[in-house]
């Protein structure tokens, strides 16, 4: 079925498969767990609007850049830069990406493990008749226990490994295609319940009426970092996926669709959560536990809550899985194509390595929480460094590479495959990747880092 492609590499089998896999990568814990929690920490609506600005001006052009680099080179992220810019240091951007992937998946697996534990809690009816305070201590006690979260994290990593071993078309694409739509339906049902709670209006105001005076340099940097994190940008996930996209695909349309889907789902998650946060008197800035503490309160207050709570955490786990496979795939493609290790062995090696780092992330929530760097425990440190440093840095180089190194002719040739190129849109894209995206990243970066005092 696959059209014109290089012989030995996998390729997505259909256009819908491409969207489902790329959207499956983008939509994950970033949208449902991380977005509401950092929006809560950084003041709600003001953070949301800055984030939306970054999505449009930086995220979308960088996504199209990644797809372009990937499909043009038909290679893993390190090999992509090596092929397109032979003998130059550009391939270091690929190295940066592989490192970022390992760091992200380490803590990502931990949160996905929490989600699996919450499936079990939901099945055993653990949320029933608990006060918001009790639900909060249930979460805190759980993440601080040494053993259980690690077992779930390892279980999740094994699932991720299993799907990646099966391969792109039979593994990644097949699972993403039917699981993503179910998740969207359940979030919409949650929305309906959330906005009809008593006191919902205050939550909606928090999410949609901006008070820009609340914004800090650190908040703006986090909005930028999260734009990259949520869209799976800045480390080569979408370079790698781009390398599996057939020549008949319209890359620009795909990028727009994925960006819109990802952004809508983050906003829907916000609408499911903030009304409930205020209705139940939970602190919006309460951190990584926000979703896990808030939603069980909502499930208690809705008909069929038992059933929906199981379904929700199950699908959250699945959403995490369609993202985690895309992160692991970056490392695996690199091991396979650059270090010439077989696919299966590469996958096992990468999983074990990342799993071990993840165990320390998990322990840093409880047993090892005294060990901090810049005031952050190991989990938060990996999250902060990868999202706020490595991804924007990767994005900066990716946009510079496409804008200045590839140049208009090569970009046009790649984008013209499977599409009619509209000349002025191409010019806008090139202007964005040449000047706006790198300029904005550099400014936010320097500002944010200056504000953030590294001891
Ligand atoms: N975007 C995913 C989420 O929102 C996580 C993810 C997948 C990711 N691939 C990535 C983040 C690459 C950064 C870079 O949950």
Boltz pocket constraint, residues with backbone or C-beta under 6 A from the ligand:
constraints:
  - pocket:
      binder: B
      contacts: [[A, 25], [A, 26], [A, 27], [A, 28], [A, 29], [A, 30], [A, 31], [A, 104], [A, 228], [A, 229], [A, 230], [A, 231], [A, 232], [A, 233], [A, 234], [A, 235], [A, 237], [A, 323], [A, 324], [A, 326], [A, 327], [A, 391]]
      max_distance: 6.0
